[in-house]
Structures are given as structure tokens and as C-alpha cells.
Amino acid sequence: MTKSETLPNSNANLPGRNAEGDDLKFYGRRKGKKLRDQRSSAYEDVYPRISLPVPDAATDPASFFDFPVKEVWLEVGFGSGEHLVHQALQNPDVGMIGCEPFLNGIAALCTEIKTKNIRNIRIFGDDARLLLPQLADGSLGRAFVLNSDPWPKKRHAKRRFIQTATLDMLHRLLKKNAELRLSSDHPVLIAWQLHQTYFHGGFDWQAKCANDWRRRPDDLPETRYQKKGQREGRDTVFLNFNRI
């Protein structure tokens, strides 16, 4: 493994544990194919400058940026970063934090950041559950969990990101009336996310008719993953909640 392919874990002092010291198991991939030269170079250049450690105490995430930001938005599992880049370019006064432990996805995002000279993105290159407990209450203006791994087998349900514990954290972190946006093209995960979030008690589902969950929000780009699902007969469902 070359230097550029070292796992992007900036939190080596907290391996597999959250801020409370509880064991966390991570089941996703951390590395795929060997990085192409362009992505390897972008990763080496960009990632060290914008990567986030786990803060030692409750921290306002606005402090992660070197210029004043209007508010901070968080994306959990950004894939190759298409949505994060879109939101960052459309909202240059908003600080964007992306959590993603997959090296190849991080490198893809770093390439876009370098090419487009994006200033308002920071990357947490590990499990989001390590970072969330260390952020200050009411410090997020939006949160996105888009097309995450469905872990469709019943025995793997605990591996899904949306759980009571993570919803508790997101509820603490989001400002009142802030949006939590979920999406999936997998029926098992769609049902799970809707049930978990609707009955959590801290979020209000915004759908008033079927088109509200069938139609992609105007400010949400159609990603390559979503297009692939549509070609294969899997339409994405969009679940938009507001924090109560």
C-alpha cells in the first residue's frame, strides 16, 4: 500500500469506539481498487488540509472552517461526493461536513475539491458515529443520509445507520425545524427508515401526498447511483423530516 492509499483514519487514538468508549463495529468497505494517479495526487494534496479529527469536547462545527459560515450541514456516507459538491457550490456560505470511511470515495471528492477550488467542505474520514457525539447541541442546519447501505437481511438490521441511537444524536445536533433528508432505492431500507424516524418522536415527516416522496427535491442533484438504480427498475424514495 502506497502512502496515498493509507486508510484515511485521522482518529487512530479512538479505534472502533465512540466518544463514550463504547465499542463500535464498522461493517462497510474502507478501500477499493488502487487509486488512479490523478485521484492519488488530489488525495495527498487536499485531504490533510481539510480532514477532521475527533474533537476532545463538544465543539461548534462552524469552527472547522477558516471563514465565517452561515450554518453547517452534514452528510453521512457521501459516496463519491456528488451531492456534497453540488450543495457546496450552490451554498458557498454554508460549511459542509462529509463523513465517509471509504478511501476511494474520499479521493474522488478530493479531486473535485481541487479541480473546482471548493473552500467550504471538510471531511471526516471515518464512521460518523465517532464524530457526532462530540459536536455541540443545535449546531447543524441540515443533515443528509442518502442511499446508504440497506443491509437488507433481517439479521443485519443493526448495521443500518438509521437507528434510535443515531436519531437521538441527530435530534440533539439539528436546530429546531432543521431538515433531516433520507433517501433509498431499496424497499427494505425505505420501510425501515420511515418507521424508525416517524416513530422516533423527534421528527415530523413533511410528505403530504405521494409525489412528496416520489419526486426528487429541487435542490438535490440526481447522482450516478440514483440513475443506475432507475435504469435497473429501482426508483429512489425521498423521506424529508423536520426536527421538532
Secondary structure per residue as TSV (DSSP state, phi and psi in degrees):
chain	resnum	aa	ss	phi	psi
A	1	M	-	360.0	127.6
A	2	T	-	-79.2	170.4
A	3	K	G	-56.2	-40.9
A	4	S	G	-71.0	-12.3
A	5	E	G	-106.9	11.1
A	6	T	S	-63.1	139.1
A	7	L	-	-58.5	132.8
A	8	P	-	-80.5	54.6
A	9	N	-	-98.9	101.3
A	10	S	S	-83.2	5.1
A	11	N	-	-121.1	49.0
A	12	A	T	-63.1	-20.8
A	13	N	T	-80.7	-4.6
A	14	L	S	-129.4	55.0
A	15	P	T	-70.3	117.0
A	16	G	T	69.9	19.3
A	17	R	B	-133.5	149.3
A	18	N	-	-89.7	-173.4
A	19	A	T	-64.9	-23.8
A	20	E	T	-87.5	-0.3
A	21	G	-	86.6	5.6
A	22	D	-	-76.8	144.6
A	23	D	B	-67.1	135.8
A	24	L	-	-122.8	134.0
A	25	K	-	-105.8	130.7
A	26	F	-	-106.9	127.0
A	27	Y	-	-109.5	-9.3
A	28	G	S	-81.8	178.9
A	29	R	-	-80.8	146.7
A	30	R	S	-109.3	-15.4
A	31	K	-	-154.4	141.8
A	32	G	-	-116.7	-132.9
A	33	K	S	-68.4	161.1
A	34	K	-	-57.9	138.0
A	35	L	-	-69.9	139.3
A	36	R	-	-68.8	159.2
A	37	D	H	-56.5	-42.9
A	38	Q	H	-62.6	-44.2
A	39	R	H	-71.8	-36.0
A	40	S	H	-62.4	-44.1
A	41	S	H	-64.9	-42.7
A	42	A	H	-64.6	-40.6
A	43	Y	H	-60.9	-47.7
A	44	E	H	-63.4	-33.7
A	45	D	H	-81.2	-43.6
A	46	V	H	-92.2	-46.1
A	47	Y	H	-57.1	-45.2
A	48	P	H	-60.1	-25.5
A	49	R	H	-83.5	-24.3
A	50	I	H	-122.9	5.5
A	51	S	B	-77.6	149.1
A	52	L	-	-110.6	135.0
A	53	P	-	-84.2	174.1
A	54	V	-	-79.5	120.5
A	55	P	-	-64.0	153.5
A	56	D	S	-76.7	-23.2
A	57	A	S	-146.3	171.2
A	58	A	-	-53.7	122.3
A	59	T	B	-127.5	137.4
A	60	D	-	-73.8	116.9
A	61	P	G	-64.2	-15.9
A	62	A	G	-60.5	-24.5
A	63	S	G	-71.9	-10.9
A	64	F	G	-74.5	-11.9
A	65	F	S	-107.1	146.9
A	66	D	S	-92.9	19.3
A	67	F	S	-150.8	158.0
A	68	P	-	-65.2	132.5
A	69	V	-	-116.7	146.0
A	70	K	S	-66.2	-42.2
A	71	E	E	-162.1	177.9
A	72	V	E	-122.7	133.0
A	73	W	E	-113.8	149.4
A	74	L	E	-125.2	134.8
A	75	E	E	-120.2	127.9
A	76	V	E	-99.6	119.2
A	77	G	-	73.0	72.6
A	78	F	-	-85.4	0.4
A	79	G	T	63.9	-120.7
A	80	S	T	-94.2	1.1
A	81	G	S	91.8	10.5
A	82	E	H	-58.1	-48.7
A	83	H	H	-67.0	-41.5
A	84	L	H	-62.0	-43.3
A	85	V	H	-63.2	-45.0
A	86	H	H	-58.0	-48.9
A	87	Q	H	-66.0	-37.8
A	88	A	H	-64.4	-41.1
A	89	L	H	-71.7	-35.5
A	90	Q	H	-77.7	-21.1
A	91	N	-	-132.4	69.9
A	92	P	T	-65.6	-15.6
A	93	D	T	-95.1	7.3
A	94	V	E	-109.9	134.1
A	95	G	E	-82.7	128.0
A	96	M	E	-109.6	126.9
A	97	I	E	-113.8	125.0
A	98	G	E	-113.6	130.4
A	99	C	E	-107.2	123.5
A	100	E	-	-161.6	120.2
A	101	P	-	-88.6	-4.6
A	102	F	-	-86.3	114.7
A	103	L	H	-54.6	-45.6
A	104	N	H	-64.7	-36.5
A	105	G	H	-66.9	-40.6
A	106	I	H	-61.2	-44.1
A	107	A	H	-63.7	-38.7
A	108	A	H	-62.7	-43.4
A	109	L	H	-65.9	-41.2
A	110	C	H	-59.7	-36.5
A	111	T	H	-62.7	-43.7
A	112	E	H	-66.0	-41.1
A	113	I	H	-61.6	-42.6
A	114	K	H	-68.4	-45.6
A	115	T	H	-64.6	-40.3
A	116	K	H	-101.2	4.8
A	117	N	T	52.8	52.5
A	118	I	-	-85.8	129.3
A	119	R	-	-101.5	-20.7
A	120	N	S	-105.8	33.1
A	121	I	E	-121.8	135.3
A	122	R	E	-124.9	147.8
A	123	I	E	-118.7	130.3
A	124	F	E	-105.4	106.5
A	125	G	-	-87.2	48.7
A	126	D	S	-158.0	-172.9
A	127	D	-	-62.8	125.6
A	128	A	H	-58.1	-25.9
A	129	R	H	-67.0	-14.0
A	130	L	H	-80.9	-32.1
A	131	L	H	-86.7	-42.0
A	132	L	G	-54.6	-42.4
A	133	P	G	-61.9	-18.5
A	134	Q	G	-99.3	7.7
A	135	L	B	-97.4	151.5
A	136	A	-	-71.9	151.8
A	137	D	T	-57.7	140.8
A	138	G	T	60.1	30.1
A	139	S	-	-98.7	-1.8
A	140	L	E	-115.2	138.5
A	141	G	E	-93.0	-21.5
A	142	R	E	-157.9	155.4
A	143	A	E	-140.6	140.9
A	144	F	E	-125.9	132.9
A	145	V	E	-131.7	94.6
A	146	L	E	-110.9	123.0
A	147	N	S	50.2	50.7
A	148	S	-	-76.0	170.4
A	149	D	-	-61.6	125.3
A	150	P	-	-77.2	-19.3
A	151	W	-	38.2	68.7
A	152	P	-	-70.6	-21.2
A	153	K	S	-72.7	140.7
A	154	K	G	-56.9	-38.5
A	155	R	G	-71.4	-12.0
A	156	H	G	-102.5	8.0
A	157	A	G	-57.1	-33.7
A	158	K	G	-68.6	-11.5
A	159	R	G	-83.0	-14.8
A	160	R	S	-67.6	145.6
A	161	F	S	-67.5	-43.1
A	162	I	-	-75.5	108.9
A	163	Q	S	-139.8	169.3
A	164	T	H	-56.5	-42.2
A	165	A	H	-64.9	-43.2
A	166	T	H	-72.8	-34.8
A	167	L	H	-65.1	-36.2
A	168	D	H	-59.7	-44.0
A	169	M	H	-65.6	-44.8
A	170	L	H	-65.0	-36.6
A	171	H	H	-63.7	-39.3
A	172	R	H	-67.0	-36.7
A	173	L	H	-83.6	-32.3
A	174	L	E	-76.6	142.5
A	175	K	E	-68.3	160.5
A	176	K	E	-59.3	134.0
A	177	N	E	72.1	3.0
A	178	A	E	-67.7	153.2
A	179	E	E	-92.4	135.8
A	180	L	E	-111.6	116.6
A	181	R	E	-112.6	122.7
A	182	L	E	-118.8	152.1
A	183	S	E	-153.4	155.7
A	184	S	E	-167.0	155.0
A	185	D	S	-112.8	12.0
A	186	H	-	-108.3	122.3
A	187	P	H	-59.3	-34.6
A	188	V	H	-65.3	-45.6
A	189	L	H	-71.0	-36.3
A	190	I	H	-57.6	-50.4
A	191	A	H	-62.7	-40.3
A	192	W	H	-64.2	-49.3
A	193	Q	H	-64.0	-40.6
A	194	L	H	-64.9	-45.5
A	195	H	H	-64.8	-49.2
A	196	Q	H	-61.6	-43.4
A	197	T	H	-79.9	-40.2
A	198	Y	H	-62.7	-42.7
A	199	F	T	-92.3	4.0
A	200	H	T	-64.3	-39.8
A	201	G	S	101.1	-10.9
A	202	G	S	-107.1	3.3
A	203	F	E	-136.2	142.6
A	204	D	E	-109.7	118.1
A	205	W	E	-70.1	130.6
A	206	Q	-	-89.8	-5.5
A	207	A	-	-69.7	130.8
A	208	K	S	-112.2	-19.7
A	209	C	S	-151.3	171.3
A	210	A	T	-60.0	-35.7
A	211	N	H	-63.1	-22.8
A	212	D	H	-68.0	-24.8
A	213	W	H	-107.9	-13.0
A	214	R	H	-86.3	-31.0
A	215	R	S	-92.2	132.5
A	216	R	-	-67.3	131.3
A	217	P	-	-56.0	147.7
A	218	D	T	-59.3	-32.5
A	219	D	T	-94.2	11.3
A	220	L	S	-107.0	118.0
A	221	P	-	-71.5	151.5
A	222	E	-	-83.3	113.6
A	223	T	-	-81.8	164.9
A	224	R	H	-60.7	-35.0
A	225	Y	H	-64.5	-43.1
A	226	Q	H	-66.1	-39.3
A	227	K	H	-64.2	-40.9
A	228	K	H	-61.8	-44.5
A	229	G	H	-60.5	-40.6
A	230	Q	H	-64.5	-41.0
A	231	R	H	-61.5	-32.1
A	232	E	T	-94.1	12.2
A	233	G	T	85.0	18.5
A	234	R	-	-116.6	100.4
A	235	D	-	-80.0	141.0
A	236	T	-	-79.2	137.3
A	237	V	E	-104.8	135.9
A	238	F	E	-112.3	121.0
A	239	L	E	-113.7	108.3
A	240	N	E	-108.7	125.1
A	241	F	E	-121.8	151.2
A	242	N	E	-110.0	140.2
A	243	R	E	-72.0	125.3
A	244	I	-	-77.9	360.0
